[in-house]
Amino acid sequence: MAKPSGLKLVNRTGRTDIPLTENGVDVIRNVAPEVVGTGKLFDPENLSHTWVSPRERALKTFELLFESLDELPPHEVCEDVGEWDYGDYEGLTYEEIQNKNPGWSIWNYGCPGGESVEDMATRVDGVITKVREVHRKYFEDGEGGRDALIVAHGDFSRVLISRWVGFPLCLG
């Protein structure tokens, strides 16, 4: 059984919809006043678009982050920013996966029955294209806000960082 989000996860939980823990709720509620608001990291005036994973834990994080506002910023709930599909490894710990497949690394081999390294790179590259379009519209056409936000998951975020700077996932 996967541990709820808000704790260090030891199980692969990509498609499994687990709730945000009370600890996770507390962390977001404590951080939100420091990072959301005029002149802060997430300034609603500058936020053009937000992509949110459809997993309950990501949706709750987004809602809590912006709960002080009268309305949520423009956002899209979409699978494009969902966690890596771990396929046959969903719900397993790293040790359990190593027992089945010694030497396995998600960054080199992807997940049997789920997303490959190439699948994940392609999906994330599509998200990067969307974010860059938000930036292009702002900087070249003067449209929208300058900022985009993605509320997603751990391995998705690692892939996003690697792909944003043009690295292959094996460096994840």
Disulfide bonds with the S-S distance in Angstrom:
none
